[in-house]
Every structure is written in C-alpha cells, then in structure tokens.
Amino acid sequence: MGPFLDGNNEDIARADICYQDPSTNELEFLDYDELFQQLLTYLHKELTAARVTTKVVLIPSAREINHISPLP
C-alpha cells in the first residue's frame, strides 16, 4: 500500500531524486514516473527471485505524488 512516492518526502518535494545505475555506478536523475517504474521493477525482481506466488495489488495513497487519487 502506498504512498510509493510520498509528496511529504523531503527529496520528492525538492524534486531531488536520482538512481544509481548498478552496471555503471553513475547517478541518473529521474522524474516521478521513472522513479515509480524503478520501484515496481525492483519489487517485481525481488518477488520473482523469492518465488512468491501471491498476487500483488497496488493501492496508492492520497499523498501519492504521481497519481491522482480518486478519493480525498
């Protein structure tokens, strides 16, 4: 359950978000959608490696920065 990209997070609020590429060890600056995609890729990789067969349902929070919440 979210928020996955919390609008109250200091780094998110300053738009100071980056990702260190493990293959090149270089910092890559990301936008909110790219960061969210990196998070989902990481979760998928870890769950696949653990051979988890549980279905995962993503539930965003009202504080989610890159998704418009349908409810207040």
FIKOLZA-1660 file (N, C-alpha, C; in steps of 0.1 Angstrom, whole numbers, plus 5000, padded with zeros to 4 digits):
% residues 72
   i   px   py   pz ch aa at
   1 5008 4988 5000  A  M  N
   1 5000 5000 5000  A  M CA
   1 5009 5012 5000  A  M  C
   2 5004 5023 4993  A  G  N
   2 5012 5035 4992  A  G CA
   2 5010 5044 5004  A  G  C
   3 5017 5055 5004  A  P  N
   3 5023 5061 4992  A  P CA
   3 5036 5055 4988  A  P  C
   4 5038 5053 4975  A  F  N
   4 5050 5048 4969  A  F CA
   4 5060 5060 4967  A  F  C
   5 5055 5071 4962  A  L  N
   5 5062 5083 4961  A  L CA
   5 5055 5094 4969  A  L  C
   6 5059 5095 4982  A  D  N
   6 5052 5103 4992  A  D CA
   6 5055 5118 4989  A  D  C
   7 5044 5126 4987  A  G  N
   7 5046 5140 4985  A  G CA
   7 5052 5147 4997  A  G  C
   8 5051 5141 5009  A  N  N
   8 5057 5147 5021  A  N CA
   8 5072 5144 5022  A  N  C
   9 5077 5135 5014  A  N  N
   9 5091 5131 5015  A  N CA
   9 5100 5143 5010  A  N  C
  10 5110 5147 5018  A  E  N
  10 5118 5158 5015  A  E CA
  10 5125 5158 5001  A  E  C
  11 5130 5147 4998  A  D  N
  11 5137 5145 4984  A  D CA
  11 5127 5147 4973  A  D  C
  12 5115 5141 4975  A  I  N
  12 5105 5142 4965  A  I CA
  12 5100 5156 4964  A  I  C
  13 5098 5163 4975  A  A  N
  13 5093 5177 4975  A  A CA
  13 5103 5186 4968  A  A  C
  14 5116 5183 4969  A  R  N
  14 5126 5191 4963  A  R CA
  14 5129 5187 4949  A  R  C
  15 5122 5176 4944  A  A  N
  15 5125 5170 4931  A  A CA
  15 5140 5166 4930  A  A  C
  16 5146 5162 4941  A  D  N
  16 5160 5158 4941  A  D CA
  16 5160 5143 4942  A  D  C
  17 5156 5137 4931  A  I  N
  17 5156 5122 4931  A  I CA
  17 5165 5117 4920  A  I  C
  18 5173 5107 4924  A  C  N
  18 5182 5101 4914  A  C CA
  18 5183 5086 4917  A  C  C
  19 5189 5079 4908  A  Y  N
  19 5191 5064 4909  A  Y CA
  19 5205 5061 4905  A  Y  C
  20 5211 5053 4913  A  Q  N
  20 5225 5048 4909  A  Q CA
  20 5224 5036 4901  A  Q  C
  21 5228 5036 4889  A  D  N
  21 5228 5025 4880  A  D CA
  21 5239 5015 4884  A  D  C
  22 5235 5003 4888  A  P  N
  22 5244 4993 4893  A  P CA
  22 5255 4989 4883  A  P  C
  23 5251 4989 4870  A  S  N
  23 5261 4985 4860  A  S CA
  23 5272 4995 4857  A  S  C
  24 5268 5008 4858  A  T  N
  24 5278 5019 4855  A  T CA
  24 5282 5026 4867  A  T  C
  25 5275 5025 4878  A  N  N
  25 5277 5032 4891  A  N CA
  25 5276 5047 4890  A  N  C
  26 5269 5051 4879  A  E  N
  26 5266 5066 4877  A  E CA
  26 5252 5069 4882  A  E  C
  27 5251 5082 4887  A  L  N
  27 5238 5087 4891  A  L CA
  27 5230 5091 4879  A  L  C
  28 5218 5088 4880  A  E  N
  28 5208 5091 4869  A  E CA
  28 5197 5098 4875  A  E  C
  29 5194 5111 4871  A  F  N
  29 5183 5118 4877  A  F CA
  29 5170 5114 4870  A  F  C
  30 5159 5112 4878  A  L  N
  30 5147 5106 4873  A  L CA
  30 5135 5116 4876  A  L  C
  31 5125 5114 4867  A  D  N
  31 5112 5121 4870  A  D CA
  31 5104 5112 4879  A  D  C
  32 5092 5116 4883  A  Y  N
  32 5084 5108 4892  A  Y CA
  32 5080 5095 4886  A  Y  C
  33 5076 5095 4873  A  D  N
  33 5071 5083 4866  A  D CA
  33 5083 5073 4865  A  D  C
  34 5095 5078 4862  A  E  N
  34 5106 5069 4861  A  E CA
  34 5110 5063 4874  A  E  C
  35 5109 5071 4885  A  L  N
  35 5112 5066 4898  A  L CA
  35 5102 5055 4902  A  L  C
  36 5089 5058 4899  A  F  N
  36 5079 5048 4902  A  F CA
  36 5081 5035 4895  A  F  C
  37 5085 5036 4882  A  Q  N
  37 5088 5024 4874  A  Q CA
  37 5100 5016 4880  A  Q  C
  38 5110 5024 4884  A  Q  N
  38 5122 5017 4891  A  Q CA
  38 5117 5009 4903  A  Q  C
  39 5108 5015 4911  A  L  N
  39 5103 5009 4923  A  L CA
  39 5096 4996 4919  A  L  C
  40 5087 4997 4909  A  L  N
  40 5079 4985 4906  A  L CA
  40 5088 4974 4900  A  L  C
  41 5098 4978 4892  A  T  N
  41 5108 4968 4887  A  T CA
  41 5115 4961 4898  A  T  C
  42 5120 4969 4908  A  Y  N
  42 5127 4963 4919  A  Y CA
  42 5118 4953 4927  A  Y  C
  43 5105 4957 4929  A  L  N
  43 5096 4948 4936  A  L CA
  43 5093 4935 4929  A  L  C
  44 5092 4937 4916  A  H  N
  44 5089 4925 4907  A  H CA
  44 5101 4916 4907  A  H  C
  45 5113 4921 4906  A  K  N
  45 5125 4913 4906  A  K CA
  45 5127 4906 4919  A  K  C
  46 5125 4913 4931  A  E  N
  46 5126 4906 4944  A  E CA
  46 5116 4895 4946  A  E  C
  47 5103 4898 4942  A  L  N
  47 5093 4888 4944  A  L CA
  47 5095 4876 4935  A  L  C
  48 5100 4878 4923  A  T  N
  48 5103 4868 4914  A  T CA
  48 5114 4859 4919  A  T  C
  49 5125 4865 4924  A  A  N
  49 5136 4858 4930  A  A CA
  49 5132 4850 4942  A  A  C
  50 5123 4855 4949  A  A  N
  50 5118 4848 4961  A  A CA
  50 5107 4837 4958  A  A  C
  51 5104 4836 4945  A  R  N
  51 5094 4827 4940  A  R CA
  51 5080 4829 4947  A  R  C
  52 5077 4841 4949  A  V  N
  52 5064 4844 4956  A  V CA
  52 5053 4842 4946  A  V  C
  53 5043 4835 4949  A  T  N
  53 5031 4833 4940  A  T CA
  53 5019 4841 4944  A  T  C
  54 5020 4849 4954  A  T  N
  54 5009 4858 4959  A  T CA
  54 5007 4869 4948  A  T  C
  55 4994 4872 4946  A  K  N
  55 4991 4883 4937  A  K CA
  55 4993 4896 4945  A  K  C
  56 4999 4906 4938  A  V  N
  56 5002 4919 4944  A  V CA
  56 4992 4929 4939  A  V  C
  57 4985 4936 4948  A  V  N
  57 4976 4947 4944  A  V CA
  57 4982 4960 4949  A  V  C
  58 4984 4969 4940  A  L  N
  58 4989 4982 4944  A  L CA
  58 4977 4992 4947  A  L  C
  59 4978 4998 4959  A  I  N
  59 4968 5007 4964  A  I CA
  59 4975 5020 4967  A  I  C
  60 4974 5030 4958  A  P  N
  60 4980 5043 4961  A  P CA
  60 4973 5051 4972  A  P  C
  61 4981 5059 4978  A  S  N
  61 4976 5068 4989  A  S CA
  61 4972 5081 4983  A  S  C
  62 4964 5089 4991  A  A  N
  62 4961 5103 4987  A  A CA
  62 4973 5112 4986  A  A  C
  63 4984 5108 4993  A  R  N
  63 4996 5115 4993  A  R CA
  63 5006 5112 4981  A  R  C
  64 5001 5103 4972  A  E  N
  64 5009 5098 4961  A  E CA
  64 5012 5110 4952  A  E  C
  65 5024 5112 4948  A  I  N
  65 5028 5124 4940  A  I CA
  65 5025 5122 4925  A  I  C
  66 5026 5110 4920  A  N  N
  66 5024 5109 4905  A  N CA
  66 5012 5102 4901  A  N  C
  67 5002 5100 4910  A  H  N
  67 4989 5095 4906  A  H CA
  67 4978 5104 4912  A  H  C
  68 4968 5107 4905  A  I  N
  68 4957 5115 4910  A  I CA
  68 4948 5105 4918  A  I  C
  69 4946 5108 4930  A  S  N
  69 4937 5099 4938  A  S CA
  69 4922 5102 4935  A  S  C
  70 4915 5091 4933  A  P  N
  70 4901 5093 4930  A  P CA
  70 4892 5097 4943  A  P  C
  71 4898 5095 4954  A  L  N
  71 4891 5098 4967  A  L CA
  71 4900 5108 4975  A  L  C
  72 4894 5116 4983  A  P  N
  72 4902 5125 4992  A  P CA
  72 4908 5118 5003  A  P  C
% end
